[in-house]
Amino acid sequence: MRDDAAALSNDLIGLRHRLHQHPEIGLALPVTQQLVLEALDGLPLEITTGQALTSVTAVLRGGRTRDPAERAPAVLLRGDMDGLPVTEQTGLPYTSQVEGAMHACGHDLHTAMLVGAARLLSAHREELAGDVVFMFQPGEEGFDGAGHMIREGVLDAAGSRVDSAYGMHVYSTRFPRGSFTTRPGILMAASDGLEVTVHGRGGHGSMPHLSLDPVSVAAEIITALQTMVTRRMDVFDPVVITIGSFHAGTRRNIIPDDAAFEATIRTFSPASRDQLRELAPRLCQQIAAAHGLTADAKYHDEYPPTVNNSGHAAFAAGVVREVFGDRRFADLPHPSPGAEDFSRVLEEVPGCYLFLGAHAGDDPAGQANNHSPRAAFVDDVIPDGVLLHAQLAIRALERDANTRTGDAAR
């Protein structure tokens, strides 16, 4: 299968480059969906597309002889397809042709690898001990595409609930190129949003005492949020608050009526998440009140933590070591403060999410990070991603089929 995956490489790299040139954002990815459907054409797949989003769900029925009265085991493999609102600065020959949009997080690789896995497993269909669900998902970047696909039935696409689920994310920094890593338990943080508007009273910049300046108050609130992390939260239960957007005013000598900012809040435990859900809005409102202003502060629950099943994490690590060798796998010592809506899938079924180093330079530490306009990912990890997807599916189905046989014998 390694040779078969390598033979697919040129076609998949071409697909990845086309996806990279035409990034789309959110839940509506018509160009991406069409490219995926064309790439899957002719394979023995049962394909459905989404209603609320341009998703693609493809089911491959395993061909190994089995009792038709028994439900076959099923495994899900997922690849997200959406880009980001970033203007690309990589200078690559296949750079984005869409102004203000870029595959800055490597989802074009994820999509190409999942297409490759569908082709590889279709060629070995007769060896499969069960069914494979391929989940091509829009809207991972803040649009909860996984939640939409779950509500539309992706976990039951094979006829009943899948037994396990696996996914993979490339990184343009942090990890050595071609190395895989994961960990049992919490892998990635919960991600929530804080939306704040401070309401003041505008006026002339030369006479702030005749106005109620929302800009200085909003700045104080931002500083206080960071202080709150160090003084109200447990240092052994990490919290990250980042202000990613701040908007106020029109000219330097005009005090505006309002100032608004948005923050992302990352937590690793339900206790910290519950605490911040209460503390953050209250802090914003009370600091504004102390200055005679008001503040609207809305806390938005978004993605839960991504939690790997410990048994499935050990299984995935074992597959990597057996297929690629011990040197290609490293245990991840700490969870990542990034977030993933694959967490929705892992809330429903056991499974594992992995990371794959795909940086373009010599030293991963010196590369631009995911979401940067200069983030660059190499093509040569694609065959390994295809092979690991396929091997996870084959071995998971074998494991689940043997488990059922053992249960029946007992």
C-alpha positions as CSV (number, residue, x, y, z in Angstrom):
1,M,0.0,0.0,0.0
2,R,3.0,2.3,0.5
3,D,3.8,2.0,-3.2
4,D,0.2,2.5,-4.1
5,A,0.1,5.7,-2.0
6,A,3.3,7.0,-3.6
7,A,1.8,6.3,-7.1
8,L,-1.1,8.6,-6.3
9,S,1.2,11.4,-5.3
10,N,1.3,13.5,-8.5
11,D,-2.4,13.5,-8.9
12,L,-3.0,14.5,-5.3
13,I,-0.4,17.2,-5.4
14,G,-2.1,18.6,-8.4
15,L,-5.4,18.5,-6.6
16,R,-3.9,20.2,-3.5
17,H,-2.5,23.0,-5.7
18,R,-5.9,23.6,-7.4
19,L,-7.5,23.7,-3.9
20,H,-4.8,26.1,-2.7
21,Q,-5.4,28.5,-5.6
22,H,-9.2,28.6,-5.0
23,P,-9.7,28.8,-1.2
24,E,-13.2,29.3,0.1
25,I,-14.3,30.4,3.5
26,G,-17.1,29.2,5.8
27,L,-19.9,26.7,5.1
28,A,-20.4,27.4,1.4
29,L,-17.5,26.0,-0.6
30,P,-18.9,25.3,-4.1
31,V,-15.6,25.2,-6.0
32,T,-14.0,23.0,-3.4
33,Q,-16.9,20.6,-3.3
34,Q,-16.9,20.3,-7.1
35,L,-13.1,19.6,-7.1
36,V,-13.6,16.9,-4.4
37,L,-16.6,15.3,-6.3
38,E,-14.5,15.2,-9.5
39,A,-11.6,13.6,-7.7
40,L,-13.9,10.9,-6.2
41,D,-15.7,10.2,-9.5
42,G,-15.6,6.6,-10.6
43,L,-14.8,5.1,-7.2
44,P,-17.2,2.6,-5.6
45,L,-18.6,5.1,-3.1
46,E,-22.0,6.1,-1.9
47,I,-21.8,9.9,-2.0
48,T,-24.2,12.4,-0.5
49,T,-23.8,16.2,-0.2
50,G,-24.9,18.5,2.5
51,Q,-28.0,20.6,2.8
52,A,-27.0,23.4,5.1
53,L,-23.4,23.3,3.9
54,T,-21.4,22.1,0.9
55,S,-20.1,19.0,2.6
56,V,-19.3,15.7,0.9
57,T,-20.0,12.4,2.7
58,A,-18.7,9.2,1.0
59,V,-19.3,5.7,2.2
60,L,-17.1,2.8,1.1
61,R,-18.6,-0.7,1.7
62,G,-16.0,-3.3,2.8
63,G,-15.9,-6.3,0.4
64,R,-14.9,-9.0,2.8
65,T,-17.5,-11.8,3.1
66,R,-19.6,-11.4,6.2
67,D,-22.9,-12.4,7.6
68,P,-25.5,-10.1,6.0
69,A,-27.6,-10.3,9.2
70,E,-24.8,-8.7,11.3
71,R,-24.0,-5.0,11.2
72,A,-20.5,-4.4,9.8
73,P,-18.1,-2.2,11.8
74,A,-17.6,1.3,10.5
75,V,-14.9,3.9,10.9
76,L,-14.9,7.6,10.0
77,L,-12.0,9.5,8.5
78,R,-12.3,13.3,8.4
79,G,-10.7,16.1,6.3
80,D,-11.7,19.8,6.6
81,M,-11.8,21.8,3.4
82,D,-12.1,25.6,4.2
83,G,-9.6,28.4,4.1
84,L,-9.1,31.6,6.1
85,P,-9.7,35.3,5.5
86,V,-6.0,35.9,5.0
87,T,-4.1,37.5,2.0
88,E,-1.4,35.1,1.0
89,Q,2.3,36.3,1.1
90,T,4.1,33.0,0.4
91,G,5.1,33.7,-3.2
92,L,4.4,30.1,-4.1
93,P,3.8,29.4,-7.8
94,Y,0.3,28.1,-6.9
95,T,-0.5,31.0,-4.6
96,S,-4.1,31.9,-3.9
97,Q,-6.0,33.5,-6.7
98,V,-8.7,34.7,-4.4
99,E,-8.1,38.1,-2.9
100,G,-8.3,38.0,0.9
101,A,-8.6,34.2,1.2
102,M,-5.9,31.6,1.7
103,H,-5.3,28.0,2.8
104,A,-3.2,29.2,5.7
105,C,-4.0,26.2,7.9
106,G,-3.3,23.4,5.5
107,H,-6.8,22.2,4.9
108,D,-5.9,21.8,1.2
109,L,-3.5,19.1,2.3
110,H,-6.2,17.5,4.5
111,T,-8.6,17.3,1.6
112,A,-6.1,15.9,-0.8
113,M,-5.0,13.3,1.7
114,L,-8.5,12.2,2.4
115,V,-9.2,11.9,-1.4
116,G,-6.1,9.8,-1.6
117,A,-7.3,7.6,1.2
118,A,-10.6,7.1,-0.5
119,R,-8.8,6.0,-3.7
120,L,-6.4,3.8,-1.9
121,L,-9.0,2.0,0.2
122,S,-11.3,1.7,-2.8
123,A,-8.5,-0.2,-4.6
124,H,-8.2,-2.5,-1.5
125,R,-12.0,-2.7,-0.9
126,E,-12.1,-6.5,-0.8
127,E,-9.8,-6.6,2.1
128,L,-11.9,-4.3,4.3
129,A,-13.6,-5.9,7.3
130,G,-16.2,-3.1,7.4
131,D,-17.3,0.2,6.0
132,V,-15.4,3.6,5.8
133,V,-17.1,7.0,6.0
134,F,-15.1,9.8,4.5
135,M,-16.1,13.2,6.0
136,F,-15.2,16.1,3.8
137,Q,-16.1,19.1,6.0
138,P,-16.5,22.8,5.3
139,G,-16.5,25.5,8.0
140,E,-14.0,24.3,10.6
141,E,-12.6,27.8,11.0
142,G,-15.2,29.1,13.4
143,F,-18.4,28.0,11.6
144,D,-18.9,24.6,13.4
145,G,-19.1,22.6,10.2
146,A,-18.6,19.4,12.1
147,G,-21.7,20.2,14.2
148,H,-23.7,20.8,11.0
149,M,-22.5,17.5,9.5
150,I,-23.3,15.6,12.6
151,R,-26.9,17.0,12.7
152,E,-27.2,16.0,9.0
153,G,-26.2,12.4,9.9
154,V,-22.6,11.9,8.9
155,L,-21.9,9.7,11.9
156,D,-24.7,7.3,10.8
157,A,-24.0,7.5,7.0
158,A,-23.0,3.9,6.9
159,G,-26.4,2.8,8.2
160,S,-25.6,3.0,11.9
161,R,-23.3,4.9,14.2
162,V,-19.6,4.6,13.3
163,D,-17.5,2.7,15.9
164,S,-14.5,5.1,15.8
165,A,-13.3,8.3,14.1
166,Y,-9.8,9.6,13.2
167,G,-8.5,12.9,11.8
168,M,-5.2,14.6,11.2
169,H,-3.9,18.2,11.1
170,V,-0.7,19.4,9.4
171,Y,1.5,22.1,11.0
172,S,3.8,24.5,9.3
173,T,6.0,24.8,12.4
174,R,6.4,23.1,15.8
175,F,7.0,19.5,14.7
176,P,9.7,18.0,12.5
177,R,8.6,17.4,8.9
178,G,7.0,14.0,8.5
179,S,6.7,13.3,12.2
180,F,3.3,12.4,13.8
181,T,2.3,13.2,17.3
182,T,-0.7,12.9,19.6
183,R,-1.6,12.2,23.2
184,P,-4.4,10.5,25.2
185,G,-7.0,12.6,26.9
186,I,-7.2,16.4,26.2
187,L,-5.4,17.2,23.0
188,M,-6.7,20.7,22.2
189,A,-8.5,23.4,24.2
190,A,-12.1,24.6,24.2
191,S,-12.5,27.8,22.2
192,D,-15.1,30.4,23.1
193,G,-15.6,34.0,22.0
194,L,-16.0,37.3,24.0
195,E,-17.7,40.2,22.2
196,V,-17.5,43.6,23.9
197,T,-18.9,47.0,23.0
198,V,-18.1,49.9,25.3
199,H,-20.6,52.8,25.1
200,G,-19.4,56.3,25.9
201,R,-20.2,59.8,24.7
202,G,-18.2,61.2,21.8
203,G,-16.7,64.6,21.5
204,H,-13.6,66.7,20.6
205,G,-10.2,65.1,21.2
206,S,-8.9,68.3,22.8
207,M,-11.5,68.2,25.6
208,P,-11.9,64.6,26.8
209,H,-13.4,65.9,30.1
210,L,-16.6,66.9,28.2
211,S,-16.9,63.4,26.8
212,L,-16.9,59.8,28.0
213,D,-14.0,58.2,26.2
214,P,-14.8,54.5,25.4
215,V,-11.3,53.9,23.8
216,S,-9.3,54.3,27.1
217,V,-11.9,52.3,29.0
218,A,-11.8,49.5,26.4
219,A,-8.0,49.5,26.6
220,E,-8.2,49.2,30.4
221,I,-10.6,46.3,30.1
222,I,-8.3,44.5,27.8
223,T,-5.4,44.8,30.2
224,A,-7.6,43.7,33.1
225,L,-8.6,40.6,31.2
226,Q,-5.0,39.5,31.1
227,T,-4.5,40.4,34.7
228,M,-7.6,38.3,35.6
229,V,-6.0,35.2,34.0
230,T,-3.0,35.5,36.3
231,R,-4.9,36.4,39.4
232,R,-8.2,34.6,39.3
233,M,-7.4,31.4,37.3
234,D,-5.5,28.4,38.5
235,V,-1.9,28.5,37.1
236,F,-2.1,24.6,36.7
237,D,-5.2,24.8,34.6
238,P,-4.1,27.1,31.7
239,V,-6.2,29.8,30.2
240,V,-5.4,31.9,27.1
241,I,-7.2,35.1,26.2
242,T,-6.3,36.9,23.0
243,I,-7.8,40.1,21.6
244,G,-7.9,39.6,17.8
245,S,-10.1,42.6,16.8
246,F,-10.4,46.2,18.0
247,H,-12.5,48.9,16.3
248,A,-13.1,52.5,17.4
249,G,-13.2,56.0,15.9
250,T,-12.7,57.7,12.6
251,R,-10.0,60.3,13.1
252,R,-7.4,61.1,15.7
253,N,-9.0,64.2,17.1
254,I,-12.5,62.7,17.5
255,I,-13.5,60.8,20.6
256,P,-16.0,58.2,19.3
257,D,-19.2,57.1,21.0
258,D,-18.3,53.4,21.0
259,A,-15.3,51.1,21.1
260,A,-15.6,47.4,20.3
261,F,-13.3,44.4,20.6
262,E,-13.5,40.6,20.2
263,A,-11.5,38.0,22.1
264,T,-10.8,34.3,21.8
265,I,-10.8,32.4,25.1
266,R,-9.1,29.0,25.4
267,T,-9.6,26.7,28.4
268,F,-8.8,23.1,29.1
269,S,-11.3,22.2,31.8
270,P,-15.1,22.6,32.4
271,A,-14.3,24.4,35.7
272,S,-12.2,27.2,34.1
273,R,-14.7,27.5,31.2
274,D,-17.6,27.9,33.6
275,Q,-15.6,30.4,35.7
276,L,-14.7,32.6,32.7
277,R,-18.2,32.5,31.3
278,E,-19.2,34.4,34.5
279,L,-16.1,36.4,35.3
280,A,-15.2,37.9,31.9
281,P,-18.5,39.7,31.0
282,R,-18.8,40.9,34.6
283,L,-15.3,42.4,34.6
284,C,-16.0,44.3,31.4
285,Q,-19.3,45.7,32.6
286,Q,-18.0,46.7,36.0
287,I,-14.9,48.5,34.7
288,A,-17.0,50.5,32.3
289,A,-19.4,51.3,35.1
290,A,-16.5,52.6,37.3
291,H,-15.8,55.2,34.6
292,G,-19.4,56.2,34.1
293,L,-19.8,54.2,30.9
294,T,-21.7,51.0,30.0
295,A,-20.5,47.9,28.2
296,D,-22.3,45.1,26.4
297,A,-20.3,41.9,26.9
298,K,-21.4,38.7,25.3
299,Y,-19.7,35.3,26.0
300,H,-20.2,32.8,23.1
301,D,-19.7,29.1,23.7
302,E,-18.0,27.7,20.6
303,Y,-16.0,24.4,20.5
304,P,-15.5,22.0,23.4
305,P,-12.1,20.5,24.1
306,T,-10.8,17.9,21.7
307,V,-10.4,14.8,23.8
308,N,-8.8,11.7,22.5
309,N,-10.0,8.3,23.8
310,S,-6.9,6.9,25.6
311,G,-7.2,3.4,24.0
312,H,-7.7,4.9,20.5
313,A,-4.7,7.3,21.0
314,A,-2.5,4.3,21.9
315,F,-3.9,2.4,18.9
316,A,-3.1,5.3,16.5
317,A,0.4,5.7,18.0
318,G,1.0,2.0,17.5
319,V,-0.1,2.2,13.8
320,V,2.3,5.1,13.2
321,R,5.2,3.2,14.7
322,E,4.4,0.0,12.8
323,V,3.9,1.7,9.5
324,F,6.6,4.4,9.6
325,G,9.0,3.3,12.4
326,D,9.5,4.5,16.0
327,R,11.4,7.6,14.9
328,R,8.4,9.1,13.1
329,F,6.2,9.2,16.2
330,A,6.6,11.4,19.3
331,D,4.3,11.6,22.3
332,L,2.9,15.1,22.7
333,P,3.7,16.1,26.3
334,H,1.1,18.9,26.7
335,P,-2.2,19.8,25.1
336,S,-2.3,22.4,22.4
337,P,-4.2,25.7,23.1
338,G,-5.6,25.5,19.5
339,A,-9.1,24.3,19.0
340,E,-10.9,22.0,16.6
341,D,-14.5,21.2,15.8
342,F,-13.5,17.6,15.3
343,S,-14.1,17.8,19.1
344,R,-17.8,17.4,18.2
345,V,-17.1,14.1,16.6
346,L,-15.0,12.8,19.5
347,E,-17.8,13.8,21.9
348,E,-20.1,11.3,20.1
349,V,-17.7,8.4,19.2
350,P,-14.3,7.3,20.5
351,G,-11.3,8.1,18.3
352,C,-8.1,10.1,18.0
353,Y,-6.8,13.2,16.3
354,L,-3.2,13.5,15.3
355,F,-0.7,16.2,14.2
356,L,1.7,15.9,11.3
357,G,4.7,18.1,10.7
358,A,4.7,19.7,7.3
359,H,6.9,22.7,7.5
360,A,8.6,24.0,4.3
361,G,11.9,25.1,5.7
362,D,14.8,23.3,7.3
363,D,14.0,24.2,11.0
364,P,10.4,24.0,12.1
365,A,11.0,26.6,14.8
366,G,11.9,29.2,12.2
367,Q,8.8,28.9,10.1
368,A,5.6,30.9,10.0
369,N,2.8,29.4,12.0
370,N,-0.5,28.1,10.8
371,H,-2.9,31.1,10.1
372,S,0.0,33.3,9.0
373,P,-0.1,34.8,5.5
374,R,3.4,33.3,5.1
375,A,2.5,29.8,6.3
376,A,3.9,27.2,3.9
377,F,3.3,23.4,3.8
378,V,5.2,20.9,1.8
379,D,3.6,18.5,-0.7
380,D,5.8,15.5,0.2
381,V,3.9,14.6,3.3
382,I,0.7,13.8,1.3
383,P,1.6,10.1,0.6
384,D,2.3,9.5,4.2
385,G,-0.9,11.2,5.3
386,V,-2.8,9.0,2.7
387,L,-1.1,5.8,4.0
388,L,-1.8,6.6,7.6
389,H,-5.5,7.4,7.0
390,A,-5.8,4.1,5.1
391,Q,-4.0,2.0,7.7
392,L,-5.9,3.5,10.6
393,A,-9.2,2.5,8.8
394,I,-8.0,-1.0,7.9
395,R,-6.7,-1.8,11.3
396,A,-9.6,-0.2,13.2
397,L,-12.1,-2.2,11.2
398,E,-10.1,-5.4,11.8
399,R,-9.9,-4.6,15.5
400,D,-13.6,-3.9,15.7
401,A,-14.6,-7.0,13.7
402,N,-12.4,-9.2,15.9
403,T,-13.9,-7.7,19.0
404,R,-17.4,-8.5,17.9
405,T,-16.4,-12.0,17.0
406,G,-14.9,-12.4,20.5
407,D,-18.0,-11.0,22.1
408,A,-20.2,-13.4,20.1
409,A,-18.0,-16.4,21.1
410,R,-18.3,-15.5,24.7
